[in-house]
Structures are given as structure tokens and as C-alpha cells.
């Protein structure tokens, strides 16, 4: 069974929900746990049936936390391959909110048998910052160095804060520094402002990796 | 003037349009799935299009302060191509989604048997998914098409209050009103209504169950004709409240029946007396990067 880290502890999530929303979540969890329905049936309407908005300032969004919990429950009944198939389908037919929740759920999956990198790469091809941000979470450690560096650069381009990129300090390397330096040069040549985050990457690699 | 355009094809429009629409008071739109000019030949090109309606276009609109919703369906023209039959089978995947506020555009184009089959099946889907239906009326033989449309609506058993029959004119509005359906009017250069004719219909019938849209798309059209109609109403002596009812509260009331509206909480969003209309609908508090 594949374990899925929740975005928020179940009791904290429930305490942020109204009575109706809590009942709706418990109901969805119960039917999923009993195998009485599929994730594909409950996922699209999950936000509508529970809540939207921030769980806490700077915290995850309620609807994301709800959907990730639903994935975790479904995962208890699915082999890793079947779970990945289910997530692929949810993502394929999801709207942007559903896609983001799938990406966040993948971020909570360490099971090596569940490799969602194809889904991450799809998200990184979009220009939607919500999807790009969610794709660069912990699951992005499965991306090749080349793809991961381009993901970081994409974050700079679409305005995703690099604070949300997992493993940045560990994975930033000389090649990324070079890419970011060329990006900075291009911005400066055009007389456009350089995002602070671009300078941060530059500093990270030049300060912490003197050999770079 | 706050405006909810209940029928506009934004995938065919530019960011300049979004900017001008916002400046004119447009804060919400519904984009019905329709024909793209170039016929599609496979189910995959439909699903990619539907994905854009619930994904990229919604995001694009949000960048300009406009809440974007859509309706999903196999449109009448392409219902005639057997290669597109499979679209009917994938519709349930989309009809459960937030922001999908109706089944549409359905209805007739040339009124053939394949169109009628698709029309009936999609009215059934509207009933099954508890969604309103947006029904297009044909360009050719609009009167005959509207008559047949109303027969099919009646036979499907759907509540007429959940149906908007669109692209009406002086000749087709009467029977639609008599059936208790909502009446949609497209203010569109040359082929459909213009602001002055719209004002005359409102003077004769009043604002109840009337939706005014621009139907702007890839043809010669103008996304600001909803605003022009509001101005024409004011010039003809209608009050600000009348204009607000026709251009905002009516579409909100109609589409809120879906329970899937995504309206922002803003200062100029719904007046307190309309708050009950939002029950069961999702309120989107901005789409910030999390």
C-alpha cells in the first residue's frame, strides 16, 4: 500500500470545515474506504461539497487538503500501479484545480513504485503558475537534472516563488547558475527588472558552492 | 454597470478584449462549448477543447478580474458527423466539474435525425446532472427550429426554468416565453439582434427571464455590445436597477441553479438581496499561487 502524506492533519482540516462540509468529507472518505465508489467520481465535486480558501494564512488550501486526503484513502485499496493509473486519469480529465490537487498528492508520495514524473512534466509545459508551483514540490526529485533545472527556470518566468521549490539548495548546480545568469543578462539587456528569486539562485550556488 | 455576459466565446478573443470588457464592467462570463469554424474530426480534439474551457481559459480570464464559467456539450453542427459520436460518452466527466454551469450549446442546426438524437440525449444528461441547458436555435428556419426545440424540451421532462433558448428575435420570443423557458438574446452585428431592437423587446415584455449576451466569437462580433445594450436601456428610460437585473442578476439567477458558479467576493459582486442565489455555489477567493 502506498502512503500519501496529508497536506494537513485530518483533525486540523476538519476543525476548519463547517459541519456540512465535515460531514461531506467523512461521507466521501467512508464510501472510498469501503470501495463503493472510485476516486474519479468524488474528486471533481469535492471542493463544491466541502470548502475553498486557505486553511490558514500561508497554509494549504482547504480544497487541496480535502482532495489529497481522498487520494490517501483511495491509495489504501490500490496497488501502486493502479494508483498511478488513477492519478493519471484524474489529471488528464481534471480542471486546473483538480490537476493541482493531483500534483500536490504526488508531492506526498515517496513510494518508488509510483512515478508521476510524466504528470509533472505536463504541468511544467503549462503557463499556469498554480500548476507549475505544485509540480516543483517533493515529487520533482524524480525529474532528471535537465528537466528539474528547466522547471526552476520556468518558475522564474511565470512568477512562482522559489521558496516553494523542493530541494533547491541541494540540487542547484553550476549548470542552473549558468542558465539563471543568462536569464538575468537577458532581462538586464532589455531594461526589465530581474526577479529577486533569480538573484537568490545565483547566490545559492555561488556562495554555498565555491567550486561552482 | 456590472455585467455578466452569459454567452461569449473567449477562446476566440484576445487579451485586449478582456481588458476592454473589464473596463466596461464585465465581471463574469459563461463560455458555451461550440463549433470552432473548422470542423473537428475526432473525440480527442473535443476533449482538448473542453480541457481548455475548464483550465487555461478560466485562468486567462482570472488574470483580468473576470470569473469564467463554461457549458459543455456536443454542438448541433458537429452532432451530424459520426466521427464525433464518442463525444457524448465523455461528457459526464466534465458535467460534474465546478464552473461547468450548464449543458450546452445543444439544439438544432439543420434539424436532421442525428442532431435530434444528440439533442435528446444531452437534455437527459442535464436532468441527470441537475444542470441547466443552453439551447441554440438555428440560423436557417429559426421559427420551425424553435417550435421543434420546445417540443423536445417538453418531452425530456426538464423543468423549463432550467432551460435558456438562445439567439431569439421578435418572431421566436413569444412561444419560448409561453413555455416558461428563459429567453436568450444575442446582440451581434448583422445576423442577430441589435441594442435598439433589444430595448423594444424589453419594453414590451419586461426583464423577467431575459438574458442578454454578446455571443462574441471568431466572427465579426463585439464583446462590448452587452454594455451598449445597457446604455441603450438607460437612454430609453430604464432605471439602473433594471439594467442591473438584465445584465447581472438574471444570469446569476439562471446559472446559480447549477450550484457550480464561481463568483468572486468583491465589492461589486452580488447585492445583499441576491445573496440567496449563491447558495450551493462555490465562492472563489482569488487564485493566488499557493
Interface residues (C-beta under 8 A of the other chain):
Chain A: X40 X41 X44 X45 X47 X48 X52 X53 X54 X60 X61 X64 X93 X95 X96 X97 X98 X99 X126 X128 X129 X130 X133 X134 X159 X160 X161
Chain B: X47 X51 X54 X55 X56 X58 X59 X93 X94 X96 X97 X98 X99 X259 X260 X282 X283 X284 X285 X287 X289 X290
